[in-house]
Amino acid sequence: MQLDVVVLAAGQGKRMNSDRPKVLHELAGKPLLAHVLDTARELSPRRIFVIHGQGADAVQKAFPDKDIEWVLQAEQLGTGHAVKQAASKLSPDSQVLILYGDVPLVRAATLRRLLEAAGDGVSVLTAELTDAGSYGRVIREGNRVVKIVEAKDASPAERAIKEFNAGLYALSARRLSGWLGKLKNANAQKEYYLTDIVGFAVAEKLPVAAVKVEDAMEVEGVNSKGELAALERALQAREARRLLEAGVTLADPARIDVRGSLECGRDVSIDVNCVFEGRVRLGDRVRIGPNCVLRNVTIQSDTVINAFSQLEDAEVGANCRIGPYARLRPGTSLAEDVHIGNFVEVKASRIAAGSKANHLSYIGDSEVGERVNVGAGTITCNYDGVAKHRTVIEDECFIGSDATLVAPVRIAKGSYIGAGSTISKDTPAGQLTVARAKQVSLPGWKPKNKG
């Protein structure tokens, strides 16, 4: 049977106290709704319908994906009313999975269980909390689910029930369409509750399956910044467990943030307060020091990233040493055994094997050959105020401290550049080039009177 997914994402999110639509608030570096959509796609649905309302234009703009069909809920009149907006678009012979755009941690494996349990009736996802608060309570007779009561409509005895309705359902499109037409708003909220479909199924003597998750955080929704922060910690704890099980050494599992995907080889170690964004791949025996930020980076085996370094859209070869306090900007590619030291910035440059820039340098828009030594304070002047130009430093060059290389310029193989030189012309191979003003001392000069 084909699968249609309906995602409810029209809520206003008033308790977020923000102008941004609730489903666009970020969890682990991407919008809440993106987590839900990514999980839904793991199920290979025929179509995904997103019911949107609050901030509709902004939400659509954030998700230009072609596999999404947008359905507007102009008035927020309840969950049943929201699903009804998409009813006419559902394939009559499909199975329907109903999700929420602000419930981001549910797993694809859990949703598969929910779909399998639906059978000829309806299945609902549930969990337990000591105090289920504002969640609807699951009312059972023995093992049978007979109804779901919203917290505001529940009696004291019903509110004492620990099992709550997470709001995620699976059922056939044919049954869903028929039941949506029966919904009434005779309740405390004057809303059309989707939960009423459980009562319709019971009345027709159809099975209602409750699929309970072990970890209630998997079905927690977001209604406030506090709840968003709690889910962030829950998600990061999940990611830390995954890394530990894969053999990664974490100095403190509570102090790592993965905001994308992190793939690690064997015997990788990560110190505290590191942030990984986008897609990051770490080879065998890579060591990441404390307080580093890596975004869209590939690092080969045996490389060490020392403390307080930031790497973005870069490739780092094997056995390199980076930092502390180093920055690799987009377009950086380092071969094996390269050293980039403290307060060195590299941007849009390729540095070949065995080269070093150990202190206080800027290398931008450059091609650096093998076994080059870049002295402290060296910069490549790559921008003339209008356009960027490239600097080429060939193999086995020695760049003296505080040198300024004015691009476009080529430093030929084996060149030595004297400290403090400003080089604006190509240099001959194997020679010492010095370009600096003559040193002058002024007899009789006296400092200004400070008194």
C-alpha positions as CSV (number, residue, x, y, z in Angstrom):
1,M,0.0,0.0,0.0
2,Q,1.3,3.5,-0.9
3,L,2.0,5.9,1.9
4,D,0.9,9.5,2.2
5,V,2.4,11.6,5.0
6,V,0.5,14.6,6.5
7,V,2.6,16.9,8.7
8,L,0.7,19.4,10.9
9,A,2.8,22.6,11.0
10,A,0.4,25.5,11.2
11,G,0.7,26.3,14.9
12,Q,1.3,29.8,16.0
13,G,3.8,29.0,18.8
14,K,2.7,31.9,21.0
15,R,4.8,30.6,23.9
16,M,8.0,30.8,21.9
17,N,7.7,34.7,22.1
18,S,9.2,35.0,18.7
19,D,8.3,36.4,15.3
20,R,9.6,33.3,13.7
21,P,7.2,30.5,12.9
22,K,7.6,27.8,15.5
23,V,8.6,25.0,13.1
24,L,11.5,27.2,11.8
25,H,13.2,27.3,15.2
26,E,16.3,25.3,15.0
27,L,17.2,22.0,16.8
28,A,20.8,20.8,16.3
29,G,21.4,23.3,13.6
30,K,18.3,22.8,11.4
31,P,14.6,23.7,11.7
32,L,12.2,21.5,13.7
33,L,10.2,20.8,10.6
34,A,13.3,19.6,8.7
35,H,13.9,16.9,11.3
36,V,10.3,15.6,10.8
37,L,10.6,15.7,7.0
38,D,13.9,13.9,7.0
39,T,12.4,11.1,9.1
40,A,9.3,10.9,6.9
41,R,11.5,10.6,3.8
42,E,13.1,7.5,5.3
43,L,9.7,5.8,4.9
44,S,9.7,6.4,1.1
45,P,6.2,8.0,1.0
46,R,4.3,8.7,-2.2
47,R,3.6,12.3,-1.2
48,I,4.3,14.6,1.8
49,F,1.6,17.1,2.7
50,V,2.6,20.0,5.0
51,I,-0.3,21.9,6.6
52,H,1.0,25.4,7.2
53,G,-0.6,28.5,8.5
54,Q,1.4,30.9,10.8
55,G,4.1,32.5,8.7
56,A,3.1,30.5,5.7
57,D,5.4,32.3,3.2
58,A,8.5,32.0,5.4
59,V,7.9,28.3,6.0
60,Q,7.5,27.6,2.3
61,K,10.5,29.6,1.4
62,A,12.6,27.6,3.9
63,F,11.6,24.4,2.3
64,P,11.8,24.6,-1.6
65,D,11.8,20.8,-1.8
66,K,9.8,19.4,-4.7
67,D,8.5,16.4,-2.8
68,I,6.4,18.7,-0.5
69,E,2.8,19.7,-1.3
70,W,1.8,22.7,0.8
71,V,-1.8,22.9,2.2
72,L,-2.9,26.2,3.9
73,Q,-4.9,26.1,7.1
74,A,-6.1,29.7,7.1
75,E,-7.9,29.4,10.5
76,Q,-6.5,27.2,13.3
77,L,-9.6,25.3,14.4
78,G,-8.0,22.2,15.8
79,T,-6.0,19.2,14.7
80,G,-8.9,17.5,13.0
81,H,-9.6,20.7,11.0
82,A,-6.0,20.8,10.0
83,V,-5.9,17.3,8.6
84,K,-9.3,17.9,6.8
85,Q,-7.6,20.6,4.7
86,A,-5.5,17.8,3.0
87,A,-8.2,15.1,2.9
88,S,-9.3,15.7,-0.7
89,K,-5.7,15.4,-1.9
90,L,-5.0,12.0,-0.3
91,S,-5.0,8.9,-2.5
92,P,-8.1,6.8,-1.6
93,D,-6.1,3.6,-1.6
94,S,-3.1,4.9,0.5
95,Q,-2.2,4.5,4.1
96,V,-1.9,7.8,5.9
97,L,0.7,8.7,8.5
98,I,-0.1,11.9,10.6
99,L,2.9,13.7,12.1
100,Y,3.6,17.0,13.8
101,G,6.1,19.6,12.6
102,D,7.2,20.3,16.2
103,V,7.8,16.7,17.3
104,P,11.3,16.3,15.9
105,L,12.8,13.3,17.7
106,V,10.6,10.5,16.6
107,R,12.5,7.7,14.9
108,A,11.8,6.2,11.5
109,A,11.8,2.7,13.2
110,T,9.1,3.9,15.6
111,L,7.0,5.1,12.7
112,R,7.3,1.8,10.9
113,R,6.0,0.1,14.0
114,L,3.1,2.5,14.0
115,L,2.3,1.8,10.4
116,E,2.5,-2.0,10.9
117,A,0.2,-1.8,13.9
118,A,-2.6,0.0,12.1
119,G,-4.1,-3.0,10.3
120,D,-7.7,-2.4,9.3
121,G,-8.2,0.2,12.0
122,V,-6.1,2.9,13.5
123,S,-2.9,3.0,15.5
124,V,-1.8,5.8,17.8
125,L,1.6,6.5,19.3
126,T,1.7,6.8,23.1
127,A,4.2,7.2,25.9
128,E,4.1,7.5,29.7
129,L,5.0,10.3,32.1
130,T,4.5,10.6,35.8
131,D,2.5,13.7,35.1
132,A,1.2,13.8,31.6
133,G,0.3,17.5,32.0
134,S,-1.7,19.0,29.1
135,Y,-1.4,15.8,26.9
136,G,-4.6,13.9,26.0
137,R,-5.0,10.7,28.1
138,V,-5.3,7.2,26.6
139,I,-8.3,5.4,28.0
140,R,-8.2,1.6,27.9
141,E,-10.4,-1.3,28.8
142,G,-7.9,-4.0,29.4
143,N,-5.5,-3.8,26.5
144,R,-8.0,-2.2,24.2
145,V,-7.9,1.6,23.6
146,V,-11.5,2.9,23.8
147,K,-10.9,6.6,23.6
148,I,-8.6,9.5,24.0
149,V,-9.6,12.4,26.3
150,E,-8.0,15.9,26.0
151,A,-6.6,17.1,29.3
152,K,-9.0,20.0,29.5
153,D,-12.0,17.7,29.0
154,A,-10.7,15.0,31.3
155,S,-12.1,14.1,34.7
156,P,-9.7,14.0,37.8
157,A,-9.5,10.2,37.5
158,E,-8.6,10.4,33.8
159,R,-6.0,13.1,34.4
160,A,-4.3,10.7,36.8
161,I,-3.6,8.3,33.9
162,K,0.1,8.3,33.0
163,E,-0.2,7.1,29.4
164,F,-0.7,10.0,27.0
165,N,-1.5,10.4,23.4
166,A,1.5,11.7,21.3
167,G,-0.8,12.7,18.5
168,L,0.8,10.6,15.7
169,Y,-1.6,8.3,13.9
170,A,-1.6,5.7,11.1
171,L,-4.7,4.6,9.3
172,S,-6.2,4.2,5.8
173,A,-7.1,7.3,3.8
174,R,-10.5,5.9,3.1
175,R,-11.4,5.6,6.8
176,L,-9.7,8.9,7.7
177,S,-11.8,10.8,5.1
178,G,-15.0,9.3,6.3
179,W,-14.3,10.1,10.0
180,L,-13.1,13.7,9.3
181,G,-16.6,14.5,8.1
182,K,-18.0,13.4,11.5
183,L,-15.9,15.6,13.7
184,K,-17.7,18.0,16.0
185,N,-16.4,20.9,18.1
186,A,-18.5,20.3,21.2
187,N,-15.6,20.6,23.7
188,A,-13.9,23.1,26.0
189,Q,-11.7,24.5,23.2
190,K,-14.4,24.6,20.6
191,E,-12.0,22.8,18.3
192,Y,-12.2,19.8,16.0
193,Y,-10.1,17.2,17.7
194,L,-8.3,14.5,15.6
195,T,-8.4,12.4,18.7
196,D,-12.1,11.7,18.1
197,I,-11.2,9.3,15.3
198,V,-10.3,6.8,18.0
199,G,-13.9,6.9,19.3
200,F,-15.2,6.5,15.8
201,A,-13.0,3.4,15.3
202,V,-14.3,1.9,18.6
203,A,-17.9,2.6,17.6
204,E,-17.4,0.7,14.4
205,K,-15.7,-2.1,16.3
206,L,-12.4,-1.6,14.5
207,P,-9.1,-2.3,16.2
208,V,-7.2,0.6,17.9
209,A,-3.6,-0.2,18.5
210,A,-1.5,1.9,20.9
211,V,2.2,1.8,20.1
212,K,4.1,2.9,23.2
213,V,7.6,4.4,23.0
214,E,10.0,3.7,25.8
215,D,11.5,7.1,25.9
216,A,8.9,9.9,26.2
217,M,11.4,12.4,24.8
218,E,11.0,10.8,21.4
219,V,7.5,12.2,21.2
220,E,7.9,15.4,23.1
221,G,6.7,18.5,21.2
222,V,8.1,22.1,21.4
223,N,5.9,24.9,22.7
224,S,8.5,27.1,24.4
225,K,12.2,28.0,24.3
226,G,12.7,26.0,27.5
227,E,11.2,22.9,25.8
228,L,13.4,23.5,22.7
229,A,16.5,23.6,24.9
230,A,15.4,20.4,26.7
231,L,15.0,18.6,23.3
232,E,18.4,19.9,22.2
233,R,20.1,18.2,25.2
234,A,18.1,15.0,24.6
235,L,19.2,14.9,20.9
236,Q,22.8,15.6,21.8
237,A,22.7,12.9,24.4
238,R,21.4,10.5,21.8
239,E,24.2,11.5,19.4
240,A,26.8,11.1,22.1
241,R,25.6,7.6,22.9
242,R,25.9,6.7,19.2
243,L,29.5,8.0,19.1
244,L,30.5,6.2,22.2
245,E,29.0,2.9,21.0
246,A,31.0,3.4,17.8
247,G,34.2,3.6,19.8
248,V,34.8,7.4,19.8
249,T,36.3,8.7,23.0
250,L,34.4,11.7,24.4
251,A,36.0,13.7,27.2
252,D,32.6,14.6,28.4
253,P,29.5,13.2,26.6
254,A,27.4,16.1,27.9
255,R,29.7,18.7,26.2
256,I,29.5,18.0,22.5
257,D,27.2,19.4,19.9
258,V,26.5,17.7,16.6
259,R,24.5,19.9,14.3
260,G,24.5,17.7,11.2
261,S,26.3,14.4,10.6
262,L,29.5,13.3,12.2
263,E,31.3,10.2,10.9
264,C,34.3,8.9,12.8
265,G,37.0,6.3,12.1
266,R,38.6,4.1,14.7
267,D,40.1,5.5,17.9
268,V,39.0,9.1,17.4
269,S,39.0,11.3,20.5
270,I,37.1,14.5,21.0
271,D,37.6,16.9,23.9
272,V,35.0,19.1,25.5
273,N,32.9,21.9,24.0
274,C,33.4,21.0,20.4
275,V,30.7,21.8,17.8
276,F,30.3,19.8,14.5
277,E,28.1,21.3,11.8
278,G,27.1,20.2,8.4
279,R,28.9,17.0,7.3
280,V,32.1,16.2,9.1
281,R,34.2,13.1,8.6
282,L,37.1,12.2,10.9
283,G,39.6,9.5,9.9
284,D,41.3,7.0,12.2
285,R,43.1,8.3,15.3
286,V,42.1,11.9,14.7
287,R,42.2,14.0,17.9
288,I,40.1,17.1,18.3
289,G,41.1,19.5,21.1
290,P,38.7,21.5,23.3
291,N,36.5,24.3,22.1
292,C,36.8,23.6,18.3
293,V,34.2,24.3,15.6
294,L,34.2,22.1,12.5
295,R,31.8,22.7,9.7
296,N,31.7,20.6,6.5
297,V,35.2,19.3,7.0
298,T,37.0,16.1,6.0
299,I,40.1,15.2,8.1
300,Q,42.3,12.2,7.3
301,S,44.0,9.9,9.8
302,D,46.4,10.8,12.6
303,T,45.7,14.5,12.4
304,V,45.5,16.6,15.5
305,I,43.2,19.7,15.8
306,N,44.4,21.7,18.8
307,A,42.2,23.9,21.0
308,F,40.1,26.8,19.9
309,S,40.5,26.1,16.1
310,Q,37.7,26.8,13.6
311,L,37.6,24.8,10.3
312,E,35.0,25.4,7.6
313,D,34.5,23.8,4.2
314,A,38.1,22.5,4.3
315,E,40.0,19.2,3.6
316,V,42.8,18.2,5.8
317,G,45.3,15.5,5.0
318,A,46.8,12.8,7.2
319,N,49.2,13.5,10.0
320,C,48.6,17.3,10.1
321,R,48.9,19.6,13.1
322,I,46.4,22.4,13.3
323,G,46.2,25.1,15.9
324,P,45.7,26.1,18.6
325,Y,43.7,29.1,17.6
326,A,43.9,28.4,13.9
327,R,41.3,29.1,11.3
328,L,40.8,27.2,8.0
329,R,38.3,29.0,5.8
330,P,36.3,27.7,2.8
331,G,38.4,26.3,0.0
332,T,41.3,25.3,2.1
333,S,43.0,22.0,1.1
334,L,46.0,20.6,3.1
335,A,48.1,17.7,2.0
336,E,49.7,15.3,4.5
337,D,52.1,16.4,7.3
338,V,51.1,20.1,7.1
339,H,51.4,22.3,10.2
340,I,49.1,25.3,10.6
341,G,49.9,26.9,14.0
342,N,48.5,29.4,16.4
343,F,46.7,32.5,15.0
344,V,47.2,31.3,11.4
345,E,44.4,31.8,8.9
346,V,44.2,29.9,5.6
347,K,41.6,30.7,2.9
348,A,40.9,29.3,-0.6
349,S,44.4,27.9,-0.7
350,R,46.2,24.5,-1.3
351,I,49.2,23.7,0.8
352,A,51.3,20.7,-0.3
353,A,52.9,18.0,1.9
354,G,55.4,18.9,4.6
355,S,54.8,22.7,4.6
356,K,54.5,24.8,7.7
357,A,53.0,28.1,8.8
358,N,53.4,28.0,12.5
359,H,52.7,31.5,13.8
360,L,50.5,34.6,13.1
361,S,50.2,34.4,9.3
362,Y,47.5,34.8,6.7
363,I,47.6,32.6,3.6
364,G,44.8,33.5,1.2
365,D,44.1,32.5,-2.5
366,S,47.5,30.8,-2.6
367,E,49.2,27.7,-4.0
368,V,51.9,26.5,-1.6
369,G,54.3,23.8,-2.6
370,E,56.0,21.1,-0.6
371,R,58.4,21.6,2.3
372,V,57.7,25.4,2.5
373,N,58.3,27.3,5.7
374,V,56.2,30.4,6.2
375,G,57.6,32.6,8.9
376,A,55.7,34.4,11.6
377,G,53.7,37.4,10.6
378,T,53.7,36.6,6.8
379,I,50.7,37.6,4.8
380,T,49.6,37.2,1.2
381,C,48.1,40.4,-0.1
382,N,45.4,38.8,-2.3
383,Y,43.0,41.7,-2.7
384,D,43.7,44.9,-4.6
385,G,40.4,46.6,-3.7
386,V,38.6,45.3,-6.8
387,A,39.7,41.7,-7.5
388,K,41.3,38.8,-5.8
389,H,44.7,37.5,-7.1
390,R,46.7,34.4,-6.4
391,T,50.1,33.9,-4.8
392,V,52.2,30.9,-5.8
393,I,55.0,29.6,-3.6
394,E,56.8,26.8,-5.1
395,D,58.5,23.8,-3.4
396,E,61.2,24.3,-0.7
397,C,60.9,28.0,-0.2
398,F,61.7,29.8,3.0
399,I,59.6,32.9,3.7
400,G,61.2,35.1,6.4
401,S,59.2,36.5,9.3
402,D,56.9,39.5,8.6
403,A,57.1,39.2,4.8
404,T,54.4,40.7,2.6
405,L,53.7,38.9,-0.6
406,V,51.7,41.1,-3.0
407,A,49.6,39.0,-5.4
408,P,49.8,38.2,-8.2
409,V,53.3,36.9,-7.5
410,R,55.3,33.7,-7.9
411,I,58.0,32.7,-5.4
412,A,60.1,30.3,-7.4
413,K,61.4,27.0,-6.1
414,G,64.0,27.2,-3.4
415,S,63.7,30.9,-2.9
416,Y,64.6,32.6,0.4
417,I,62.7,35.8,1.3
418,G,64.4,38.0,3.8
419,A,62.5,39.0,6.9
420,G,60.4,42.1,6.6
421,S,60.4,42.1,2.8
422,T,57.5,43.3,0.7
423,I,57.6,41.2,-2.5
424,S,55.6,42.4,-5.5
425,K,57.6,40.8,-8.3
426,D,58.3,37.2,-9.1
427,T,61.5,35.9,-7.6
428,P,64.3,33.8,-9.2
429,A,64.7,30.2,-8.1
430,G,67.2,29.3,-5.4
431,Q,68.1,32.9,-4.5
432,L,67.7,35.2,-1.5
433,T,65.4,38.1,-2.2
434,V,65.3,41.1,0.1
435,A,63.0,44.0,-0.4
436,R,63.0,46.5,2.4
437,A,64.0,50.1,3.1
438,K,67.6,50.9,4.1
439,Q,68.0,51.1,7.9
440,V,68.8,54.6,9.1
441,S,69.6,55.9,12.6
442,L,69.1,59.6,13.3
443,P,71.7,61.2,15.5
444,G,70.5,63.8,17.9
445,W,66.9,62.6,17.8
446,K,65.1,62.9,21.1
447,P,61.7,61.5,22.2
448,K,58.8,63.8,22.8
449,N,58.6,65.3,26.3
450,K,55.9,63.3,28.1
451,G,55.8,65.9,30.9
